[in-house]
Structures are given as structure tokens and as C-alpha cells.
Amino acid sequence: MLRDWYKAKKSREIGAQGDLHNESSNVKNYDVIVVGAGPAGASAAYFMAKEGLDVLLLERGPFPGAKSCGGTSLIAEHTHKLFPNFWEECHCERIVIQQAYWFMTEDSLLSSSFQSMKLAAAPYNHFTVKRRSLYQWLVDKANAVGVSVHLNHHVTEVIFEGTQAIGVEVSLPQKSRFFANVIILADGANSLVGERSGLIPRVSSQNLALYVKETIALSARVIEERFNLSPGYGSLIGLIGYPTAGFNGTGSIHTFKDSLNINVGMAISDFAISGIRPYELLDRIKNHPFIKTLLIGGKTIEYGGSVIPEGGYHAIPKLVHPGLIIIGDAASLVNGTHGINLAMWSGFFASQAVYESKKSRDFSVKKLSLYSTLLDESFVMQDLKANAKIASLQRDLPYLFDLYTKIANDTAYHVAKVYSMPKKAKRKFIFKKITSIQPIFKMASDIWKILKVVKG
Ligand SMILES: Cc1cc2nc3c(=O)[nH]c(=O)nc-3n(C[C@H](O)[C@H](O)[C@H](O)COP(=O)(O)OP(=O)(O)OC[C@H]3O[C@@H](n4cnc5c(N)ncnc54)[C@H](O)[C@@H]3O)c2cc1C
């Protein structure tokens, strides 16, 4: 078995037989090849070219963000530190001043919401952005400082000389090879390039969440009326409980300028166990009595799906190899569903490591490990470590989101409902109702487990 793997790896090494383009002794050698023009790859490429490195950015799509649908929320502070006053250049949809969680059952919705005009002042808190404009903006920046961007280039695997990565093989638009001193893998979640090249183990279906997303067009005025927003401001709403049909997972609503983006997803293993089809989760949200009314008159303009690596800190693969660094989602650097800023910062840290390696002409693991050191010292790893036990907590308490959302909604219902009984009797009645769903000692034990994880 090992011998077969070694043979397969050997055949990918330089000098292997094949009718590939560019395979000649005078082929151009870049300082760095970056695979994938998402936030991770484009940021890495930008910062390296700014330092004077010769960078090639390979992207399989016909334009940056071609395979992505909808949008995302961008944490302003983290982005501003890398790209000062980015909101003046990158097209942001709305300044988020309202953040809410909606805990949902089939017919009820308990919300916790916060809004403040303090969140509307520069450098802001969150923006909603469309992926296409975010990715294009980053690639344009990279291009402007000298990065060679090759679109429609599908990388299949890494080429090695011994154990040293020295290039990549491309299958589309034609078979070809490109060579560099360092390769940066930024091909996103479930990195097939990393897996095929023997660098990243296959991500388990428990650690990979599948999300479905739909963008629904509505006029800016209607969005502002329905979400109680002033022009230019937006909401981020997390949806918990009913949308994921009894499993731990999440949904969200992002308000864009003239559309709403709905996302919902859960672990692939839970889709397999339940037999639920991904679009059914979206339908649960869209047909919910309190969401349906928000969507009246809307028109679907985009629909898609994608995966998020949700294994957290313990699922992070080895990030530095001889002549190669893995960044962004390919490296499982995602905290809950937040990954854009981790991707950008991992790209920045990789750029620093590659720059130092280039200066000393040393592309060994030892030299490139500056990347891991910078990551470890940053919010990226510190936040991932702080949340390291969340993935296992969710596995330990598979009913967590669903059951406690039901209990919270039930409690709220009984508190709101007027009964013809004295207050004391009503309190006893509510207590009995709740503890009939989950015994008090079980609730206390679950809360203890949650507190232990939150405390870290
Ligand atoms: C539904 C959903 C909602 C999310 N919401 C948020 C949010 O609100 N906030 C947030 O911070 N994060 C969010 N995330 C996570 C965030 O999108 C990712 O963490 C982030 O995009 C990772 O960036 P990346 O550059 O590593 O990978 P990607 O954005 O996936 O980019 C990878 C790039 O590599 C290219 N590529 C892939 N394979 C190849 C190949 N073989 N050859 C060449 N190119 C290739 C792809 O086309 C793509 O352009 C969300 C994710 C999902 C799925």
C-alpha cells in the first residue's frame, strides 16, 4: 500500500513522462505560485508582490469568485488592519449596525437583538459584502502590484523533487506545468490539490459542513422597511433551531443593498444520517411564518452550495512542507462560519515567511515555519484554540441547538400567555412543563459542559 502511494507520488515528480507544456529546461521559475484566488490566495499574492516577489496566481474560475454565490459578512477591524480604509475601495453592501439571533421552532421565534449607531462609525464593525466584488477587488489589487493572474487554470497537483515542492500541474485550459521556489495552496475547503498531493488528509464528513445559499432580490426601500433600517445600514441575523431540522447547524440572513442572502447548513454526516436534502433546509427557512413575510415580492437571483471546514483547531493539518505553505480554508482556518479574515491574515503571514525565505534563498520547512509562528501568535490561532472544544461539544450534545431552542421558545410562550391562575401557580406550571422536556439535572449537566468549553 505504502509502496503504491510512493510510486504514485514519484510519478508526479519533475522529469516524469508526459506531454506537458512548459516542460523545458528554460521554463520560467517564479518566486511563488499561489493556487486559488480567494481571500487567502489573493491576499498572499498581493503582499508578496508588494515586497517585490515574482508571483503567479492560478485560479480555476473564469473570474475571481466565479464559483461562489451570494455574500458574506466582513469583520471591519481585521480587514482594516491589512487594507486600511478598505471600505473606500472595496464595494461593501451595508454597514452592519444590527446583529441578532433568532431561535426558531416551527411556529415561533425568540429573538435576541442588538443595534447601535455606535457600530456605524469608522472603522466600523461588520460590513456585508458580495463575494464576487470582494474577490475581484483583492485580485485587482494583486494585479496592480505586479501579480500575474491566470484565470481558467485548474491545478491538479503539486510537483515534487524528492520531498521539495517545486511546481504545480495544471489540467485546464491545457495540460501544463509551472515552477516556483514556493507553492502556496489556497484552493479552499476540502483542498483536493492538497489531498491528491498527499499533503492534506481527506476531511471527515463530520468536520465538513455543507451550506446552501440563496440570494433574493428586493428593493433597498423594502429591505429597510422590513428590517427597520436606515438607508445604507444592515443586519446580520443568525438562525438557530428549526432551520436545521433537529441537528446542530446554523442559518443566517445577510442584508445586502438590494437583496437578502439566506444561508443554512450542517455537517455532511448529518445530511447522510437524516436523509434530508440540502434544499429542504432552505425551504424550511423560506416557509417559516415569520420569514415568509420578509421575502414577499422577492425574486431569486442566485442559488448555490458550498462547504465549510468546521473541525476547528484539532482538524488543522500540517501547514508547512518543504517549499510549500497551506493557507485559508484549505488549512481549515475557520472559526464557526467566520473564515474570510482568517484567510486574509493567513495569506499575509505566509507572504512574510516567503519573503524571508527568498532573502536567504532557503525554502526549507525551518525557514518557512515563520508562517506557523506568526499564525500562532495572532488572533487566528488564539481564537481557534479558544473554540477548540466546540466541535466536540456539538458531537457530545447532538440535540444542543434544537432542544434548547424548543425549551427557550416554550418558556417564552408560557410566560407571554395569559393564564387564569395566580402567578405562583403559573411559575410552578412553567417549571413543570420545562423539566418534562429535559430533566433539571440533565440541563444542569449540559450547562456545565457548555460553561467549561466557553471558559476554554
Ligand atoms: C455559506 C457560507 C457562508 C459563509 N459566511 C461567512 C461570513 O459571513 N464571514 C466569514 O468571514 N466567512 C464566511 N464563510 C467562510 C468563508 O467564505 C471562507 O472561510 C473563505 O472564503 C476562505 O477563503 P479561501 O481563500 O481560503 O477559500 P475560497 O474563498 O474557497 O477560495 C478558494 C479559491 O480557490 C479556487 N480553486 C479551488 N480549487 C482550485 C484548483 N484546483 N485550481 C485553481 N483554483 C482553485 C476557487 O475557485 C476559489 O476561487 C462562509 C462560507 C460559506 C460556505
The ligand as an SDF file (V2000), in Angstrom:
LIG
                    3D

 53 58  0  0  0  0  0  0  0  0999 V2000
  -22.3900   29.6270    3.1780 C   0  0  0  0  0  0  0  0  0  0  0  0
  -21.1420   30.2330    3.7020 C   0  0  0  0  0  0  0  0  0  0  0  0
  -21.2180   31.4150    4.4200 C   0  0  0  0  0  0  0  0  0  0  0  0
  -20.0520   31.9850    4.9460 C   0  0  0  0  0  0  0  0  0  0  0  0
  -20.1660   33.1450    5.6240 N   0  0  0  0  0  0  0  0  0  0  0  0
  -19.0450   33.7490    6.0800 C   0  0  0  0  0  0  0  0  0  0  0  0
  -19.1250   35.0040    6.7400 C   0  0  0  0  0  0  0  0  0  0  0  0
  -20.2030   35.5800    6.8830 O   0  0  0  0  0  0  0  0  0  0  0  0
  -17.9740   35.5690    7.1850 N   0  0  0  0  0  0  0  0  0  0  0  0
  -16.7610   34.9660    7.0130 C   0  0  0  0  0  0  0  0  0  0  0  0
  -15.7440   35.5280    7.4430 O   0  0  0  0  0  0  0  0  0  0  0  0
  -16.6670   33.7750    6.3970 N   0  0  0  0  0  0  0  0  0  0  0  0
  -17.7630   33.1570    5.9150 C   0  0  0  0  0  0  0  0  0  0  0  0
  -17.6730   31.9460    5.2860 N   0  0  0  0  0  0  0  0  0  0  0  0
  -16.3570   31.2870    5.1800 C   0  0  0  0  0  0  0  0  0  0  0  0
  -15.5160   31.9560    4.0890 C   0  0  0  0  0  0  0  0  0  0  0  0
  -16.2540   32.0040    2.9070 O   0  0  0  0  0  0  0  0  0  0  0  0
  -14.2340   31.1720    3.8490 C   0  0  0  0  0  0  0  0  0  0  0  0
  -13.5940   30.9280    5.0760 O   0  0  0  0  0  0  0  0  0  0  0  0
  -13.2870   31.9450    2.9110 C   0  0  0  0  0  0  0  0  0  0  0  0
  -13.9030   32.1600    1.6700 O   0  0  0  0  0  0  0  0  0  0  0  0
  -11.9860   31.1730    2.7370 C   0  0  0  0  0  0  0  0  0  0  0  0
  -11.1900   31.8080    1.7820 O   0  0  0  0  0  0  0  0  0  0  0  0
  -10.1430   30.9680    0.9210 P   0  0  0  0  0  0  0  0  0  0  0  0
   -9.4600   31.9500    0.0330 O   0  0  0  0  0  0  0  0  0  0  0  0
   -9.3290   30.1110    1.8140 O   0  0  0  0  0  0  0  0  0  0  0  0
  -11.0140   29.9480    0.0660 O   0  0  0  0  0  0  0  0  0  0  0  0
  -12.1450   30.2560   -1.0860 P   0  0  0  0  0  0  0  0  0  0  0  0
  -12.8720   31.5090   -0.7950 O   0  0  0  0  0  0  0  0  0  0  0  0
  -12.9120   28.9990   -1.1650 O   0  0  0  0  0  0  0  0  0  0  0  0
  -11.2540   30.4510   -2.3710 O   0  0  0  0  0  0  0  0  0  0  0  0
  -10.5720   29.3650   -2.9610 C   0  0  0  0  0  0  0  0  0  0  0  0
  -10.3060   29.7160   -4.4170 C   0  0  0  0  0  0  0  0  0  0  0  0
   -9.5270   28.6620   -4.9890 O   0  0  0  0  0  0  0  0  0  0  0  0
  -10.0480   28.3290   -6.2760 C   0  0  0  0  0  0  0  0  0  0  0  0
   -9.6960   26.9320   -6.5480 N   0  0  0  0  0  0  0  0  0  0  0  0
  -10.1870   25.8220   -5.9530 C   0  0  0  0  0  0  0  0  0  0  0  0
   -9.6040   24.7200   -6.4670 N   0  0  0  0  0  0  0  0  0  0  0  0
   -8.7330   25.1580   -7.4110 C   0  0  0  0  0  0  0  0  0  0  0  0
   -7.8490   24.4850   -8.2910 C   0  0  0  0  0  0  0  0  0  0  0  0
   -7.7670   23.1590   -8.2810 N   0  0  0  0  0  0  0  0  0  0  0  0
   -7.0930   25.2330   -9.1410 N   0  0  0  0  0  0  0  0  0  0  0  0
   -7.1880   26.6050   -9.1420 C   0  0  0  0  0  0  0  0  0  0  0  0
   -8.0230   27.2820   -8.3310 N   0  0  0  0  0  0  0  0  0  0  0  0
   -8.7810   26.5730   -7.4770 C   0  0  0  0  0  0  0  0  0  0  0  0
  -11.5640   28.5450   -6.1110 C   0  0  0  0  0  0  0  0  0  0  0  0
  -12.1950   28.7210   -7.3690 O   0  0  0  0  0  0  0  0  0  0  0  0
  -11.5940   29.8110   -5.2450 C   0  0  0  0  0  0  0  0  0  0  0  0
  -11.5710   30.9880   -6.0180 O   0  0  0  0  0  0  0  0  0  0  0  0
  -18.7980   31.3580    4.7460 C   0  0  0  0  0  0  0  0  0  0  0  0
  -18.7230   30.1790    3.9890 C   0  0  0  0  0  0  0  0  0  0  0  0
  -19.8820   29.6270    3.4680 C   0  0  0  0  0  0  0  0  0  0  0  0
  -19.7750   28.3550    2.6640 C   0  0  0  0  0  0  0  0  0  0  0  0
  1  2  1  0
  2  3  1  0
  2 52  2  0
  3  4  2  0
  4  5  1  0
  4 50  1  0
  5  6  2  0
  6  7  1  0
  6 13  1  0
  7  8  2  0
  7  9  1  0
  9 10  1  0
 10 11  2  0
 10 12  1  0
 12 13  2  0
 13 14  1  0
 14 15  1  0
 14 50  1  0
 15 16  1  0
 16 17  1  0
 16 18  1  0
 18 19  1  0
 18 20  1  0
 20 21  1  0
 20 22  1  0
 22 23  1  0
 23 24  1  0
 24 25  2  0
 24 26  1  0
 24 27  1  0
 27 28  1  0
 28 29  2  0
 28 30  1  0
 28 31  1  0
 31 32  1  0
 32 33  1  0
 33 34  1  0
 33 48  1  0
 34 35  1  0
 35 36  1  0
 35 46  1  0
 36 37  1  0
 36 45  1  0
 37 38  2  0
 38 39  1  0
 39 40  1  0
 39 45  2  0
 40 41  1  0
 40 42  2  0
 42 43  1  0
 43 44  2  0
 44 45  1  0
 46 47  1  0
 46 48  1  0
 48 49  1  0
 50 51  2  0
 51 52  1  0
 52 53  1  0
M  END
$$$$
